[in-house]
Amino acid sequence: MRKNLFEMESNFDDAWISDNKEKPKKAKSREIKVPQKHQLHFAKEKRRGKVATIVKPFYLETDELKTLLKTIKKKLGTGGTIKECSLEFQGEVEDNLRVQLEKLGYRFKS
């Protein structure tokens, strides 16, 4: 009988896992800061020919970050999303965004 080509002396012990789709989760150690302790900065990216304004890093709970995003989106009249510890907004809204965040007590790097 012919030996199977795929069993070339492989060791399938208990530590072997066939599901490679599971990725190990990173341990996030994010400290929570009050708005006055934040040092935010802006970044702009061009995506598919359009500008996206990014503000980061935020040190808030996920729920607080979602409510902050929702209020700012309403005030600016633009779309946006949360990516990791940053907020991304559609369009070039840096000036208005800075004003709204400063009203809420956030600070920026010079």
PEMO-V392394 format. One line per field, one symbol per residue. psi: psi as a letter, one per 20 degrees, with the letter a starting at -180 (. if undefined). burial: + if it has 16 or more other C-alpha atoms within 10 Angstrom, else -. A space follows every 50 residues. Layout:
BEGIN
psi->???
burial->???
END
This chain:
BEGIN
psi->qppphilmlqomahippiojipqpppoonpqpqqhhiqnqqqqpqpoliq ppppprqpmrqgghhghgggghhghhkrrrrpodkqppqprnkgghgggg hhhijqqqq.
burial->----------------------------------+--+-+-+-+------ -+++++-+++----+---+--++------+-----++++++-++--++-+ +----+++--
END
